[in-house]
Amino acid sequence: MSETVRVVVVDDEPMVCAHLRTILGSAPDVEVVGEAQDGAAAVEAVVRHRPHVVLMDLRMPGVDGLTATERIARLPEAPAVVVLTTFDADQHVLRALRAGASGFLVKSTPPEDLIGLVRVAADGHTVLSPQAAKRLVAASDGTGRQRAQEAVRELTDREREVLAGIGDGLSNAQIGERLFLSEATVKGYVSRALVKLECANRVQAGLIAHEAGLTER
């Protein structure tokens, strides 16, 4: 995006909000425009501040993050909602994605990755933190890994390379830089890979990349 990325941070722990504000505030093109400590306040903050991205904790008193995500997704010109998680309840993360979240990351995501993922989310892409993907894949069984490996065999070599980039949390432009392809060409490969893998979004594709062992990060 050419304009400053506006972010609302939602977490019931003030120290977490302060930490995220410090990290995001270090980037010249990112601004934290609001904070909220529960889901109801999160929806109000989105309406008031009209952010591009919401970083959403799931477990909060009162209205939880899952309910807030559902409500925000129904708003006109809804922002991207990226779930914050410690991964003690993976099923809630998957429910949040189905509710309209644009991706997820662990709270311990390195600052440089966090800033990059916020930019990717603001550009309208589904984001997948490599650290979060590894935690989720580690919790899966061998059957899931076998299915993923079988699925990627249906892809061309170039589609597998693009899929690996998705699993590494890269945007289309970053994948293009890695593979010396134009962004438009990468977009075409992504679309074909999603169809072949029967994935609804980049998060699902990125998890397959991790389970199949294609990723570098």
C-alpha positions in Angstrom: 0.0 0.0 0.0 1.2 3.6 -0.7 -0.7 5.0 2.3 0.1 4.4 6.0 -1.3 1.0 7.2 -3.7 1.7 10.0 -3.9 -1.0 12.7 -6.2 -1.7 15.7 -4.7 -4.0 18.3 -7.1 -6.2 20.4 -5.9 -8.0 23.5 -7.1 -8.1 27.1 -3.5 -7.9 28.3 -2.4 -4.2 28.3 1.3 -5.3 28.2 0.6 -7.2 24.9 -1.0 -4.2 23.4 1.9 -2.0 24.5 4.4 -4.5 23.0 2.6 -4.6 19.7 2.3 -0.8 19.6 6.0 -0.5 20.1 6.9 -3.0 17.4 4.5 -1.6 14.8 5.3 2.0 15.7 8.9 1.3 14.6 7.8 1.0 11.0 7.4 4.4 9.2 4.5 3.1 7.2 2.4 1.5 10.0 0.3 3.3 12.6 -1.6 1.8 15.6 -4.7 3.9 15.6 -6.6 2.1 18.3 -6.6 -0.5 21.0 -9.3 -2.7 22.6 -9.4 -5.1 25.5 -12.5 -7.1 24.5 -14.4 -8.1 21.4 -17.2 -5.5 21.8 -14.7 -2.7 22.2 -12.9 -4.1 19.1 -15.9 -3.7 16.9 -16.4 -0.1 18.2 -12.8 0.7 17.5 -13.0 -0.6 14.0 -16.1 1.5 13.3 -14.4 4.6 14.8 -10.9 4.3 13.4 -11.5 2.4 10.1 -8.3 0.5 10.2 -6.8 -1.6 7.4 -5.8 -4.4 9.8 -7.0 -5.7 13.1 -4.7 -7.9 15.2 -7.2 -10.0 17.2 -6.7 -12.0 20.3 -9.2 -14.9 20.6 -9.5 -15.5 24.3 -10.9 -12.5 26.1 -13.6 -11.9 28.8 -17.0 -10.7 27.6 -17.2 -10.8 23.9 -14.4 -13.1 22.7 -12.2 -12.7 19.6 -14.1 -15.2 17.5 -17.4 -13.4 17.9 -15.8 -10.1 17.3 -14.2 -11.4 14.1 -17.6 -12.6 12.9 -19.1 -9.1 13.6 -16.2 -7.2 12.0 -16.4 -9.4 8.9 -20.0 -8.3 8.4 -19.1 -4.6 8.4 -19.1 -2.5 5.2 -15.5 -2.3 3.9 -14.3 -4.7 6.7 -10.6 -4.6 7.5 -8.4 -7.7 7.5 -8.5 -9.5 10.8 -5.4 -11.4 11.7 -5.7 -13.7 14.7 -3.1 -13.6 17.5 -2.7 -16.9 19.2 -0.5 -18.8 21.7 -1.7 -22.0 20.0 -3.1 -23.7 23.1 -6.4 -24.1 21.2 -5.9 -24.7 17.5 -9.5 -25.5 16.8 -10.4 -21.9 17.7 -7.9 -20.6 15.2 -9.5 -22.7 12.4 -13.0 -21.5 13.5 -11.8 -17.9 13.3 -10.5 -18.4 9.7 -13.9 -19.8 8.7 -15.5 -16.8 10.5 -13.7 -14.4 8.2 -10.2 -13.9 9.6 -7.5 -13.2 7.0 -4.8 -15.2 8.7 -3.0 -16.0 12.0 0.3 -15.6 13.8 1.7 -16.5 17.1 2.3 -13.8 19.7 6.0 -14.5 19.7 6.3 -13.7 16.0 9.6 -11.8 15.4 9.1 -8.1 15.0 10.4 -8.0 11.4 8.0 -10.8 10.4 5.1 -9.1 12.2 5.5 -5.9 10.4 5.8 -7.6 7.0 2.7 -9.7 7.7 0.7 -6.6 8.6 1.7 -5.0 5.3 0.7 -8.2 3.4 -2.7 -8.3 5.2 -3.3 -4.7 4.4 -2.8 -5.4 0.7 -5.7 -7.8 0.9 -3.7 -11.1 1.0 -4.3 -13.9 3.5 -1.3 -14.2 5.8 0.3 -17.2 7.4 3.0 -16.8 10.0 5.7 -19.4 9.4 6.0 -19.9 13.1 2.3 -20.4 13.5 2.2 -22.8 10.6 5.0 -24.9 12.1 3.2 -25.1 15.5 0.0 -26.2 13.8 1.7 -28.7 11.6 3.6 -30.1 14.6 0.2 -30.9 16.2 -1.0 -32.8 13.1 -0.6 -36.5 12.6 1.4 -38.4 10.0 -1.7 -39.0 7.9 -2.0 -35.3 7.3 1.6 -35.1 6.2 1.1 -38.0 3.8 -2.0 -36.4 2.3 -0.1 -33.1 1.8 2.8 -34.9 0.1 0.4 -36.7 -2.2 -1.5 -33.5 -3.0 1.6 -31.5 -4.1 2.6 -34.3 -6.5 -0.3 -33.0 -8.7 1.5 -29.6 -9.0 4.1 -28.6 -11.6 7.6 -27.8 -10.4 6.9 -24.1 -10.6 3.6 -24.4 -8.8 5.5 -26.2 -6.0 8.0 -23.4 -5.8 5.3 -20.8 -5.5 3.5 -22.9 -2.9 6.7 -23.0 -0.9 6.8 -19.2 -1.0 3.2 -19.1 0.4 4.3 -21.4 3.2 7.2 -19.1 4.0 4.7 -16.3 4.5 5.7 -14.4 1.3 3.4 -12.1 -0.7 3.1 -12.6 -4.5 5.6 -9.8 -5.0 8.1 -11.4 -2.7 7.6 -14.8 -4.3 8.2 -13.1 -7.7 11.5 -11.7 -6.4 12.6 -15.1 -5.2 11.7 -16.9 -8.4 12.5 -14.0 -10.9 8.8 -13.9 -12.0 6.4 -11.0 -12.4 3.8 -10.5 -9.7 1.0 -11.2 -12.3 2.7 -14.5 -13.3 2.9 -15.5 -9.6 -0.7 -14.7 -9.1 -1.6 -17.1 -11.9 0.5 -19.9 -10.4 -1.2 -19.2 -7.0 -4.6 -19.5 -8.5 -3.9 -22.7 -10.3 -2.3 -24.2 -7.2 -5.3 -23.3 -5.0 -7.6 -25.0 -7.5 -5.5 -28.2 -7.8 -5.1 -28.4 -4.0 -8.8 -27.6 -3.4 -7.8 -24.8 -1.0 -10.1 -21.9 -0.2 -7.3 -19.5 0.6 -3.5 -19.0 1.1 -3.6 -20.1 4.7 -4.8 -23.6 3.8 -2.3 -23.8 0.9 0.5 -22.6 3.3 -0.3 -25.4 5.8 -0.1 -27.9 3.0 3.3 -26.5 2.0 4.5 -27.0 5.6 3.1 -30.5 6.0 4.6 -31.5 2.7 8.1 -30.2 3.8 8.4 -27.6 1.0 9.2 -24.6 3.2 12.5 -23.0 4.1 11.5 -21.1 7.2 
